[in-house]
Amino acid sequence: MSDAMSTPAAHAFAHPELSSVSAEAGPSSMGDASADLSVEEAFEVEDTIARIIAGGYKTIGLQFPDELLPSSVPVFRAIQKGIAHTGAQAYVLADSTYGSCCPDVLSCLHLPADFLVHYGHACLTPTDALPVHYVFPRKRIDVTHAALSLVEASADEMAGPNDIIETFSSACPWPVSFATIRRPPASSSASTSAPPAAPSERAQEKAPALRSVEPPEGLIMEECAVWYLGEEGRALLNLQMANGLSPIFAYFPSSRSASHLQTTSRLLQRRLLSIHSAVASDVFGLVVHSVGLKSSKPLLDELRRILKKERKKSYTLTVGRINPAKLANFEGIECFVLVGCNEGGLVDSKEFLRPIITPWELLLALQGPEHSWEPGKWTLDMSKVLQEAQAQYPTDAGAEAGAGANARKPANGIGAVSNDSESEVDPDAPVFSLVSGAYKSRRTFHDPSATPDSVPVPVEGIKDLTLRNQTFTLAKIESAGSTYLSSRSFQGLEPRYGMDEPAELEQGRGGIARGYTEEK
């Protein structure tokens, strides 16, 4: 959406009533702390122009979420005016292809843009497609009241074995560290640490620590308590899931209250239910939540390789913003795996017909029902999941040869099969589903692209061939598409195959309902 689509830049968005409405919505839409600022100050227009000129960018995308779209007009005009002498052109990007928290890399590739400015709330997932500059909302927060409220709410925890308070922020554009406490004396209070790094220094980091909590050196996360500053949302939900073994205390600036958050048992039960459904699934759909993220493509390739090695069928889907109606079109898929950002990668909804799990939960499901849930290892970080997947399923020939054709031995020992019991493992054995309470036969899918070496079926000199597995029972190789279509075919109310003689075809009635030929 830009002036280049129709009219010159001087007449872009030239509506008599639009300018005043946008000017009023601009500063306040970027948070209550920006209400007294101008549009240029609230949206950091001067800093954005300086970055564009310093980088020599010529095509710039300005990504606005829906709630900030009315403010795009004055921001676009101010930025375009500041970069016009360089020959650069700015474009307003709205209605993001995926979630508004992620950089809309797909729209930038259509321009194509060489620089993106993202406004509003962001998940801060690293992307390697193009440089991204984030402009965050500004919210008012009483630092002293927030610190005292969190100290009071976590007084019992501070008196116990947990002696470290680690701070996590979603309301500020930098990690808040004013209340990092090492069990201070009762008379001391929280002290303010060094100010946050300059924007240029923060830009050199791979990603701000807004979506991850790392313990201090020499400690583990289970020995720490987590302080969260911000409002309720997906960021808080993911924080609870990723730190299930640590007490979490949240301070909500809107209500000026702090409370101890408990990871609800219902949330954990729903995640375990989805994992148990994935254990008994044979057809998976890898849903791409956003393109252009740093580790999404390598992780997708790794998951496809792992599912193929486990003799599962996988489909890769990209449907934009997911909803129950879109995923319901893929009825043949038994379980969906959402490969998404650090914030939108977890879908906890009952409206979907099939379970939706994360890549880390998929790795756990492939290990079988005998392995237990480990709350301290749950993560949405695609780079960490990729490293764990590569460690459990090595790609080198030596590791795969040592694991055998039907058994694997991950690097961490999870799911490993000893040589003594290798002959007792039957990959075709039915699996018991805790969801349905019944046994389900595993399906072996044929890979059309498989080489003769990967499918050792002798055919020369043999007229009658029967495939059998290691227990000498019949082995059935089928295609996912044909199996699904056969299950959807109408069989009749009472199939009587071979029981009745075929009837002779006769000439039927012709004409229309108003008057058939035999009635005239």
Contacts in CASP RR format, 6 or more apart in sequence:
PFRMAT RR
TARGET T0000
AUTHOR 0000-0000-0000
METHOD contacts of the structure
MODEL  1
MSDAMSTPAAHAFAHPELSSVSAEAGPSSMGDASADLSVEEAFEVEDTIA
RIIAGGYKTIGLQFPDELLPSSVPVFRAIQKGIAHTGAQAYVLADSTYGS
CCPDVLSCLHLPADFLVHYGHACLTPTDALPVHYVFPRKRIDVTHAALSL
VEASADEMAGPNDIIETFSSACPWPVSFATIRRPPASSSASTSAPPAAPS
ERAQEKAPALRSVEPPEGLIMEECAVWYLGEEGRALLNLQMANGLSPIFA
YFPSSRSASHLQTTSRLLQRRLLSIHSAVASDVFGLVVHSVGLKSSKPLL
DELRRILKKERKKSYTLTVGRINPAKLANFEGIECFVLVGCNEGGLVDSK
EFLRPIITPWELLLALQGPEHSWEPGKWTLDMSKVLQEAQAQYPTDAGAE
AGAGANARKPANGIGAVSNDSESEVDPDAPVFSLVSGAYKSRRTFHDPSA
TPDSVPVPVEGIKDLTLRNQTFTLAKIESAGSTYLSSRSFQGLEPRYGMD
EPAELEQGRGGIARGYTEEK
1 91 0 8 1.000
1 92 0 8 1.000
1 93 0 8 1.000
1 94 0 8 1.000
2 12 0 8 1.000
2 76 0 8 1.000
2 89 0 8 1.000
2 90 0 8 1.000
2 91 0 8 1.000
2 92 0 8 1.000
3 9 0 8 1.000
3 11 0 8 1.000
3 12 0 8 1.000
3 13 0 8 1.000
4 89 0 8 1.000
4 91 0 8 1.000
7 14 0 8 1.000
9 80 0 8 1.000
9 84 0 8 1.000
12 76 0 8 1.000
12 77 0 8 1.000
12 80 0 8 1.000
13 19 0 8 1.000
13 73 0 8 1.000
13 76 0 8 1.000
13 77 0 8 1.000
18 73 0 8 1.000
19 73 0 8 1.000
19 74 0 8 1.000
21 70 0 8 1.000
22 70 0 8 1.000
22 71 0 8 1.000
22 72 0 8 1.000
22 73 0 8 1.000
22 74 0 8 1.000
23 39 0 8 1.000
23 74 0 8 1.000
25 70 0 8 1.000
25 71 0 8 1.000
26 39 0 8 1.000
26 42 0 8 1.000
26 43 0 8 1.000
26 68 0 8 1.000
26 70 0 8 1.000
26 71 0 8 1.000
26 74 0 8 1.000
26 75 0 8 1.000
27 34 0 8 1.000
27 35 0 8 1.000
27 36 0 8 1.000
27 37 0 8 1.000
27 38 0 8 1.000
27 39 0 8 1.000
27 41 0 8 1.000
27 42 0 8 1.000
28 34 0 8 1.000
28 35 0 8 1.000
29 67 0 8 1.000
29 68 0 8 1.000
29 70 0 8 1.000
29 71 0 8 1.000
30 42 0 8 1.000
30 43 0 8 1.000
30 68 0 8 1.000
30 71 0 8 1.000
30 119 0 8 1.000
30 120 0 8 1.000
30 135 0 8 1.000
30 137 0 8 1.000
30 138 0 8 1.000
31 137 0 8 1.000
31 138 0 8 1.000
31 139 0 8 1.000
32 138 0 8 1.000
32 139 0 8 1.000
32 140 0 8 1.000
33 138 0 8 1.000
33 139 0 8 1.000
33 140 0 8 1.000
34 41 0 8 1.000
34 42 0 8 1.000
34 137 0 8 1.000
34 138 0 8 1.000
37 138 0 8 1.000
39 45 0 8 1.000
39 71 0 8 1.000
39 74 0 8 1.000
39 75 0 8 1.000
39 78 0 8 1.000
40 46 0 8 1.000
40 78 0 8 1.000
42 138 0 8 1.000
43 71 0 8 1.000
43 75 0 8 1.000
43 78 0 8 1.000
43 119 0 8 1.000
43 135 0 8 1.000
44 135 0 8 1.000
45 75 0 8 1.000
45 78 0 8 1.000
45 79 0 8 1.000
47 199 0 8 1.000
48 79 0 8 1.000
48 117 0 8 1.000
48 133 0 8 1.000
48 135 0 8 1.000
49 79 0 8 1.000
49 82 0 8 1.000
49 83 0 8 1.000
51 115 0 8 1.000
51 133 0 8 1.000
52 60 0 8 1.000
52 79 0 8 1.000
52 83 0 8 1.000
52 86 0 8 1.000
52 88 0 8 1.000
52 115 0 8 1.000
53 83 0 8 1.000
53 86 0 8 1.000
55 115 0 8 1.000
56 86 0 8 1.000
56 88 0 8 1.000
57 88 0 8 1.000
57 114 0 8 1.000
57 115 0 8 1.000
58 86 0 8 1.000
58 87 0 8 1.000
58 88 0 8 1.000
58 89 0 8 1.000
58 114 0 8 1.000
59 88 0 8 1.000
59 89 0 8 1.000
59 91 0 8 1.000
59 111 0 8 1.000
59 112 0 8 1.000
59 113 0 8 1.000
59 114 0 8 1.000
59 115 0 8 1.000
60 79 0 8 1.000
60 83 0 8 1.000
60 88 0 8 1.000
60 89 0 8 1.000
60 90 0 8 1.000
60 91 0 8 1.000
60 113 0 8 1.000
60 114 0 8 1.000
60 115 0 8 1.000
60 116 0 8 1.000
60 117 0 8 1.000
61 90 0 8 1.000
61 91 0 8 1.000
61 92 0 8 1.000
61 93 0 8 1.000
61 108 0 8 1.000
61 111 0 8 1.000
61 113 0 8 1.000
61 115 0 8 1.000
61 116 0 8 1.000
61 117 0 8 1.000
62 72 0 8 1.000
62 75 0 8 1.000
62 76 0 8 1.000
62 79 0 8 1.000
62 90 0 8 1.000
62 91 0 8 1.000
62 92 0 8 1.000
62 93 0 8 1.000
62 117 0 8 1.000
62 119 0 8 1.000
63 93 0 8 1.000
63 94 0 8 1.000
63 96 0 8 1.000
63 100 0 8 1.000
63 103 0 8 1.000
63 104 0 8 1.000
63 107 0 8 1.000
63 116 0 8 1.000
63 117 0 8 1.000
63 118 0 8 1.000
63 119 0 8 1.000
64 71 0 8 1.000
64 72 0 8 1.000
64 75 0 8 1.000
64 92 0 8 1.000
64 93 0 8 1.000
64 94 0 8 1.000
64 119 0 8 1.000
64 120 0 8 1.000
65 96 0 8 1.000
65 100 0 8 1.000
65 119 0 8 1.000
65 120 0 8 1.000
65 121 0 8 1.000
66 94 0 8 1.000
66 95 0 8 1.000
66 100 0 8 1.000
68 119 0 8 1.000
68 120 0 8 1.000
69 94 0 8 1.000
72 92 0 8 1.000
72 94 0 8 1.000
75 119 0 8 1.000
76 90 0 8 1.000
76 92 0 8 1.000
79 90 0 8 1.000
79 117 0 8 1.000
80 89 0 8 1.000
80 90 0 8 1.000
83 90 0 8 1.000
91 111 0 8 1.000
91 113 0 8 1.000
93 104 0 8 1.000
93 107 0 8 1.000
93 108 0 8 1.000
93 116 0 8 1.000
96 102 0 8 1.000
96 104 0 8 1.000
96 107 0 8 1.000
96 321 0 8 1.000
97 104 0 8 1.000
97 106 0 8 1.000
97 107 0 8 1.000
97 320 0 8 1.000
97 321 0 8 1.000
98 104 0 8 1.000
98 106 0 8 1.000
98 289 0 8 1.000
98 290 0 8 1.000
98 291 0 8 1.000
98 320 0 8 1.000
98 321 0 8 1.000
99 289 0 8 1.000
99 290 0 8 1.000
99 321 0 8 1.000
99 344 0 8 1.000
100 121 0 8 1.000
101 121 0 8 1.000
101 122 0 8 1.000
101 123 0 8 1.000
101 341 0 8 1.000
101 343 0 8 1.000
101 344 0 8 1.000
102 122 0 8 1.000
102 123 0 8 1.000
102 125 0 8 1.000
102 127 0 8 1.000
102 289 0 8 1.000
102 290 0 8 1.000
102 293 0 8 1.000
102 341 0 8 1.000
103 116 0 8 1.000
103 118 0 8 1.000
103 127 0 8 1.000
103 129 0 8 1.000
103 130 0 8 1.000
103 132 0 8 1.000
103 292 0 8 1.000
104 116 0 8 1.000
105 116 0 8 1.000
105 127 0 8 1.000
105 129 0 8 1.000
105 130 0 8 1.000
105 290 0 8 1.000
105 291 0 8 1.000
105 292 0 8 1.000
105 293 0 8 1.000
106 291 0 8 1.000
106 292 0 8 1.000
108 116 0 8 1.000
108 129 0 8 1.000
108 130 0 8 1.000
109 129 0 8 1.000
113 130 0 8 1.000
114 130 0 8 1.000
114 131 0 8 1.000
115 130 0 8 1.000
115 131 0 8 1.000
115 133 0 8 1.000
116 130 0 8 1.000
116 131 0 8 1.000
116 132 0 8 1.000
116 133 0 8 1.000
117 132 0 8 1.000
117 133 0 8 1.000
117 135 0 8 1.000
118 132 0 8 1.000
118 133 0 8 1.000
118 134 0 8 1.000
118 135 0 8 1.000
119 135 0 8 1.000
120 134 0 8 1.000
120 135 0 8 1.000
120 136 0 8 1.000
120 137 0 8 1.000
121 136 0 8 1.000
121 137 0 8 1.000
122 134 0 8 1.000
122 136 0 8 1.000
123 211 0 8 1.000
123 341 0 8 1.000
123 342 0 8 1.000
123 343 0 8 1.000
123 344 0 8 1.000
124 134 0 8 1.000
124 207 0 8 1.000
124 208 0 8 1.000
124 210 0 8 1.000
124 211 0 8 1.000
124 342 0 8 1.000
125 207 0 8 1.000
125 211 0 8 1.000
125 290 0 8 1.000
125 293 0 8 1.000
125 294 0 8 1.000
125 340 0 8 1.000
125 341 0 8 1.000
125 342 0 8 1.000
125 343 0 8 1.000
125 382 0 8 1.000
126 206 0 8 1.000
126 207 0 8 1.000
126 293 0 8 1.000
126 294 0 8 1.000
126 295 0 8 1.000
127 292 0 8 1.000
127 293 0 8 1.000
127 294 0 8 1.000
128 292 0 8 1.000
128 294 0 8 1.000
129 291 0 8 1.000
129 292 0 8 1.000
133 203 0 8 1.000
134 173 0 8 1.000
136 172 0 8 1.000
136 173 0 8 1.000
139 171 0 8 1.000
139 172 0 8 1.000
139 253 0 8 1.000
140 253 0 8 1.000
141 171 0 8 1.000
141 172 0 8 1.000
141 229 0 8 1.000
141 253 0 8 1.000
142 253 0 8 1.000
142 256 0 8 1.000
143 178 0 8 1.000
143 192 0 8 1.000
145 256 0 8 1.000
146 229 0 8 1.000
146 251 0 8 1.000
146 253 0 8 1.000
146 258 0 8 1.000
147 178 0 8 1.000
147 179 0 8 1.000
147 189 0 8 1.000
147 190 0 8 1.000
149 251 0 8 1.000
149 256 0 8 1.000
149 257 0 8 1.000
149 258 0 8 1.000
150 165 0 8 1.000
150 179 0 8 1.000
150 227 0 8 1.000
150 249 0 8 1.000
150 251 0 8 1.000
150 258 0 8 1.000
151 158 0 8 1.000
151 179 0 8 1.000
151 181 0 8 1.000
151 190 0 8 1.000
152 258 0 8 1.000
153 249 0 8 1.000
153 258 0 8 1.000
153 259 0 8 1.000
153 260 0 8 1.000
154 165 0 8 1.000
154 225 0 8 1.000
154 227 0 8 1.000
154 247 0 8 1.000
154 249 0 8 1.000
154 260 0 8 1.000
157 225 0 8 1.000
157 247 0 8 1.000
157 249 0 8 1.000
157 260 0 8 1.000
158 165 0 8 1.000
158 181 0 8 1.000
158 183 0 8 1.000
158 225 0 8 1.000
161 223 0 8 1.000
162 223 0 8 1.000
162 224 0 8 1.000
162 225 0 8 1.000
162 246 0 8 1.000
162 247 0 8 1.000
163 182 0 8 1.000
163 183 0 8 1.000
163 223 0 8 1.000
164 180 0 8 1.000
164 181 0 8 1.000
164 182 0 8 1.000
164 215 0 8 1.000
164 216 0 8 1.000
164 219 0 8 1.000
164 223 0 8 1.000
164 224 0 8 1.000
164 225 0 8 1.000
165 179 0 8 1.000
165 180 0 8 1.000
165 181 0 8 1.000
165 224 0 8 1.000
165 225 0 8 1.000
165 227 0 8 1.000
166 180 0 8 1.000
166 213 0 8 1.000
166 214 0 8 1.000
166 215 0 8 1.000
166 216 0 8 1.000
166 224 0 8 1.000
166 225 0 8 1.000
166 226 0 8 1.000
166 227 0 8 1.000
167 175 0 8 1.000
167 176 0 8 1.000
167 177 0 8 1.000
167 178 0 8 1.000
167 179 0 8 1.000
167 180 0 8 1.000
167 226 0 8 1.000
167 227 0 8 1.000
167 229 0 8 1.000
168 210 0 8 1.000
168 213 0 8 1.000
168 226 0 8 1.000
168 227 0 8 1.000
168 228 0 8 1.000
168 229 0 8 1.000
168 239 0 8 1.000
169 175 0 8 1.000
169 176 0 8 1.000
169 210 0 8 1.000
169 228 0 8 1.000
169 229 0 8 1.000
169 230 0 8 1.000
170 210 0 8 1.000
170 228 0 8 1.000
170 229 0 8 1.000
170 230 0 8 1.000
170 231 0 8 1.000
170 235 0 8 1.000
170 236 0 8 1.000
171 229 0 8 1.000
171 230 0 8 1.000
171 231 0 8 1.000
171 253 0 8 1.000
172 229 0 8 1.000
173 208 0 8 1.000
174 196 0 8 1.000
174 197 0 8 1.000
174 202 0 8 1.000
174 208 0 8 1.000
175 196 0 8 1.000
175 208 0 8 1.000
175 209 0 8 1.000
175 210 0 8 1.000
176 229 0 8 1.000
177 193 0 8 1.000
177 194 0 8 1.000
178 190 0 8 1.000
178 191 0 8 1.000
178 192 0 8 1.000
178 193 0 8 1.000
179 190 0 8 1.000
179 227 0 8 1.000
180 193 0 8 1.000
180 216 0 8 1.000
181 190 0 8 1.000
184 190 0 8 1.000
196 202 0 8 1.000
202 208 0 8 1.000
211 235 0 8 1.000
211 238 0 8 1.000
211 342 0 8 1.000
211 343 0 8 1.000
212 242 0 8 1.000
212 342 0 8 1.000
212 381 0 8 1.000
213 221 0 8 1.000
213 224 0 8 1.000
213 226 0 8 1.000
213 239 0 8 1.000
213 242 0 8 1.000
213 243 0 8 1.000
215 221 0 8 1.000
215 223 0 8 1.000
215 224 0 8 1.000
216 224 0 8 1.000
221 243 0 8 1.000
221 245 0 8 1.000
221 246 0 8 1.000
221 376 0 8 1.000
222 245 0 8 1.000
222 246 0 8 1.000
222 376 0 8 1.000
224 246 0 8 1.000
225 246 0 8 1.000
225 247 0 8 1.000
225 248 0 8 1.000
225 249 0 8 1.000
226 239 0 8 1.000
226 243 0 8 1.000
226 246 0 8 1.000
226 247 0 8 1.000
226 248 0 8 1.000
226 249 0 8 1.000
227 249 0 8 1.000
227 250 0 8 1.000
227 251 0 8 1.000
228 236 0 8 1.000
228 239 0 8 1.000
228 248 0 8 1.000
228 249 0 8 1.000
228 250 0 8 1.000
228 251 0 8 1.000
228 261 0 8 1.000
229 250 0 8 1.000
229 251 0 8 1.000
229 253 0 8 1.000
230 236 0 8 1.000
230 250 0 8 1.000
230 251 0 8 1.000
230 252 0 8 1.000
230 253 0 8 1.000
231 252 0 8 1.000
231 253 0 8 1.000
231 254 0 8 1.000
232 250 0 8 1.000
232 252 0 8 1.000
234 343 0 8 1.000
234 344 0 8 1.000
234 346 0 8 1.000
235 343 0 8 1.000
236 250 0 8 1.000
236 261 0 8 1.000
237 267 0 8 1.000
237 346 0 8 1.000
237 348 0 8 1.000
238 342 0 8 1.000
238 343 0 8 1.000
238 344 0 8 1.000
238 346 0 8 1.000
238 380 0 8 1.000
239 248 0 8 1.000
240 248 0 8 1.000
240 261 0 8 1.000
240 263 0 8 1.000
240 267 0 8 1.000
241 263 0 8 1.000
241 267 0 8 1.000
241 271 0 8 1.000
241 346 0 8 1.000
241 375 0 8 1.000
241 378 0 8 1.000
242 376 0 8 1.000
242 378 0 8 1.000
242 379 0 8 1.000
242 380 0 8 1.000
243 376 0 8 1.000
244 263 0 8 1.000
244 375 0 8 1.000
244 376 0 8 1.000
244 378 0 8 1.000
245 375 0 8 1.000
245 376 0 8 1.000
247 260 0 8 1.000
248 260 0 8 1.000
248 261 0 8 1.000
248 263 0 8 1.000
249 258 0 8 1.000
249 259 0 8 1.000
249 260 0 8 1.000
249 261 0 8 1.000
250 258 0 8 1.000
250 259 0 8 1.000
250 261 0 8 1.000
251 257 0 8 1.000
251 258 0 8 1.000
252 258 0 8 1.000
263 375 0 8 1.000
267 348 0 8 1.000
268 373 0 8 1.000
270 348 0 8 1.000
271 348 0 8 1.000
271 357 0 8 1.000
271 361 0 8 1.000
271 373 0 8 1.000
272 373 0 8 1.000
273 355 0 8 1.000
273 435 0 8 1.000
274 335 0 8 1.000
274 355 0 8 1.000
274 356 0 8 1.000
274 357 0 8 1.000
274 361 0 8 1.000
275 357 0 8 1.000
275 361 0 8 1.000
275 364 0 8 1.000
275 365 0 8 1.000
275 373 0 8 1.000
276 365 0 8 1.000
276 369 0 8 1.000
276 433 0 8 1.000
276 434 0 8 1.000
276 435 0 8 1.000
277 334 0 8 1.000
277 335 0 8 1.000
277 355 0 8 1.000
277 433 0 8 1.000
277 435 0 8 1.000
278 284 0 8 1.000
278 335 0 8 1.000
278 355 0 8 1.000
278 357 0 8 1.000
278 361 0 8 1.000
278 362 0 8 1.000
278 365 0 8 1.000
279 365 0 8 1.000
279 368 0 8 1.000
279 369 0 8 1.000
279 431 0 8 1.000
279 433 0 8 1.000
279 434 0 8 1.000
280 431 0 8 1.000
280 433 0 8 1.000
280 435 0 8 1.000
280 436 0 8 1.000
280 440 0 8 1.000
281 312 0 8 1.000
281 334 0 8 1.000
281 335 0 8 1.000
281 365 0 8 1.000
282 312 0 8 1.000
282 313 0 8 1.000
282 334 0 8 1.000
282 442 0 8 1.000
282 443 0 8 1.000
282 445 0 8 1.000
283 312 0 8 1.000
283 313 0 8 1.000
283 314 0 8 1.000
283 315 0 8 1.000
283 332 0 8 1.000
283 333 0 8 1.000
283 334 0 8 1.000
283 335 0 8 1.000
283 480 0 8 1.000
283 484 0 8 1.000
284 307 0 8 1.000
284 312 0 8 1.000
284 313 0 8 1.000
284 314 0 8 1.000
284 315 0 8 1.000
284 333 0 8 1.000
284 334 0 8 1.000
284 335 0 8 1.000
284 336 0 8 1.000
284 337 0 8 1.000
284 362 0 8 1.000
285 314 0 8 1.000
285 315 0 8 1.000
285 316 0 8 1.000
285 317 0 8 1.000
285 330 0 8 1.000
285 333 0 8 1.000
285 335 0 8 1.000
285 336 0 8 1.000
285 337 0 8 1.000
286 300 0 8 1.000
286 303 0 8 1.000
286 304 0 8 1.000
286 314 0 8 1.000
286 315 0 8 1.000
286 316 0 8 1.000
286 317 0 8 1.000
286 336 0 8 1.000
286 337 0 8 1.000
286 339 0 8 1.000
287 317 0 8 1.000
287 318 0 8 1.000
287 319 0 8 1.000
287 322 0 8 1.000
287 327 0 8 1.000
287 336 0 8 1.000
287 337 0 8 1.000
287 338 0 8 1.000
287 339 0 8 1.000
287 356 0 8 1.000
288 296 0 8 1.000
288 300 0 8 1.000
288 316 0 8 1.000
288 317 0 8 1.000
288 318 0 8 1.000
288 339 0 8 1.000
288 340 0 8 1.000
289 320 0 8 1.000
289 322 0 8 1.000
289 338 0 8 1.000
289 339 0 8 1.000
289 340 0 8 1.000
289 341 0 8 1.000
289 344 0 8 1.000
289 345 0 8 1.000
290 296 0 8 1.000
290 340 0 8 1.000
290 341 0 8 1.000
291 318 0 8 1.000
293 340 0 8 1.000
293 341 0 8 1.000
293 382 0 8 1.000
294 382 0 8 1.000
294 383 0 8 1.000
295 382 0 8 1.000
295 383 0 8 1.000
295 386 0 8 1.000
296 339 0 8 1.000
296 340 0 8 1.000
296 382 0 8 1.000
298 386 0 8 1.000
299 339 0 8 1.000
299 359 0 8 1.000
299 382 0 8 1.000
299 385 0 8 1.000
299 386 0 8 1.000
299 389 0 8 1.000
300 316 0 8 1.000
300 339 0 8 1.000
302 386 0 8 1.000
302 389 0 8 1.000
302 390 0 8 1.000
302 393 0 8 1.000
303 314 0 8 1.000
303 337 0 8 1.000
303 339 0 8 1.000
303 359 0 8 1.000
303 362 0 8 1.000
303 389 0 8 1.000
304 314 0 8 1.000
304 316 0 8 1.000
305 393 0 8 1.000
305 395 0 8 1.000
306 363 0 8 1.000
306 366 0 8 1.000
306 389 0 8 1.000
306 393 0 8 1.000
307 313 0 8 1.000
307 314 0 8 1.000
307 366 0 8 1.000
308 314 0 8 1.000
308 447 0 8 1.000
309 393 0 8 1.000
309 408 0 8 1.000
310 366 0 8 1.000
311 427 0 8 1.000
311 442 0 8 1.000
311 444 0 8 1.000
311 445 0 8 1.000
312 445 0 8 1.000
313 445 0 8 1.000
313 480 0 8 1.000
315 330 0 8 1.000
315 333 0 8 1.000
317 330 0 8 1.000
317 336 0 8 1.000
319 326 0 8 1.000
319 327 0 8 1.000
320 326 0 8 1.000
322 338 0 8 1.000
322 347 0 8 1.000
324 349 0 8 1.000
324 351 0 8 1.000
324 352 0 8 1.000
324 353 0 8 1.000
327 333 0 8 1.000
327 336 0 8 1.000
327 352 0 8 1.000
327 353 0 8 1.000
327 354 0 8 1.000
327 356 0 8 1.000
328 352 0 8 1.000
328 353 0 8 1.000
331 353 0 8 1.000
332 484 0 8 1.000
333 354 0 8 1.000
334 354 0 8 1.000
335 354 0 8 1.000
335 355 0 8 1.000
335 356 0 8 1.000
335 357 0 8 1.000
336 352 0 8 1.000
336 354 0 8 1.000
336 355 0 8 1.000
336 356 0 8 1.000
336 357 0 8 1.000
337 356 0 8 1.000
337 357 0 8 1.000
337 358 0 8 1.000
337 359 0 8 1.000
337 362 0 8 1.000
338 344 0 8 1.000
338 345 0 8 1.000
338 346 0 8 1.000
338 347 0 8 1.000
338 356 0 8 1.000
338 357 0 8 1.000
338 358 0 8 1.000
339 345 0 8 1.000
339 359 0 8 1.000
339 382 0 8 1.000
340 380 0 8 1.000
340 382 0 8 1.000
341 380 0 8 1.000
342 380 0 8 1.000
342 381 0 8 1.000
343 380 0 8 1.000
344 380 0 8 1.000
345 358 0 8 1.000
345 380 0 8 1.000
346 358 0 8 1.000
346 380 0 8 1.000
347 356 0 8 1.000
349 356 0 8 1.000
357 365 0 8 1.000
358 380 0 8 1.000
358 385 0 8 1.000
359 382 0 8 1.000
359 385 0 8 1.000
359 389 0 8 1.000
360 377 0 8 1.000
360 378 0 8 1.000
360 379 0 8 1.000
360 380 0 8 1.000
360 385 0 8 1.000
360 388 0 8 1.000
361 378 0 8 1.000
363 385 0 8 1.000
363 388 0 8 1.000
363 389 0 8 1.000
363 392 0 8 1.000
364 371 0 8 1.000
364 373 0 8 1.000
367 414 0 8 1.000
367 415 0 8 1.000
368 415 0 8 1.000
369 431 0 8 1.000
369 432 0 8 1.000
369 434 0 8 1.000
371 414 0 8 1.000
371 415 0 8 1.000
379 385 0 8 1.000
391 410 0 8 1.000
391 411 0 8 1.000
391 412 0 8 1.000
392 408 0 8 1.000
392 410 0 8 1.000
392 411 0 8 1.000
392 412 0 8 1.000
392 414 0 8 1.000
393 408 0 8 1.000
393 410 0 8 1.000
394 400 0 8 1.000
394 411 0 8 1.000
399 409 0 8 1.000
402 409 0 8 1.000
403 409 0 8 1.000
404 422 0 8 1.000
406 422 0 8 1.000
406 425 0 8 1.000
406 427 0 8 1.000
406 470 0 8 1.000
407 417 0 8 1.000
407 422 0 8 1.000
407 425 0 8 1.000
408 415 0 8 1.000
408 416 0 8 1.000
408 417 0 8 1.000
409 415 0 8 1.000
409 416 0 8 1.000
409 417 0 8 1.000
410 416 0 8 1.000
417 425 0 8 1.000
423 470 0 8 1.000
426 469 0 8 1.000
426 470 0 8 1.000
426 471 0 8 1.000
427 442 0 8 1.000
427 469 0 8 1.000
428 442 0 8 1.000
428 444 0 8 1.000
428 469 0 8 1.000
428 471 0 8 1.000
428 473 0 8 1.000
428 475 0 8 1.000
429 442 0 8 1.000
430 439 0 8 1.000
430 440 0 8 1.000
430 441 0 8 1.000
430 442 0 8 1.000
431 439 0 8 1.000
431 440 0 8 1.000
431 442 0 8 1.000
432 438 0 8 1.000
432 439 0 8 1.000
432 440 0 8 1.000
433 439 0 8 1.000
433 440 0 8 1.000
443 476 0 8 1.000
443 478 0 8 1.000
443 480 0 8 1.000
443 483 0 8 1.000
444 475 0 8 1.000
444 476 0 8 1.000
444 477 0 8 1.000
444 478 0 8 1.000
445 477 0 8 1.000
445 478 0 8 1.000
445 479 0 8 1.000
445 480 0 8 1.000
446 477 0 8 1.000
446 478 0 8 1.000
446 479 0 8 1.000
447 454 0 8 1.000
447 455 0 8 1.000
457 465 0 8 1.000
457 467 0 8 1.000
458 465 0 8 1.000
459 465 0 8 1.000
466 474 0 8 1.000
467 474 0 8 1.000
467 475 0 8 1.000
467 476 0 8 1.000
467 477 0 8 1.000
468 474 0 8 1.000
468 475 0 8 1.000
469 475 0 8 1.000
509 516 0 8 1.000
509 517 0 8 1.000
509 518 0 8 1.000
510 516 0 8 1.000
510 517 0 8 1.000
510 518 0 8 1.000
511 517 0 8 1.000
END
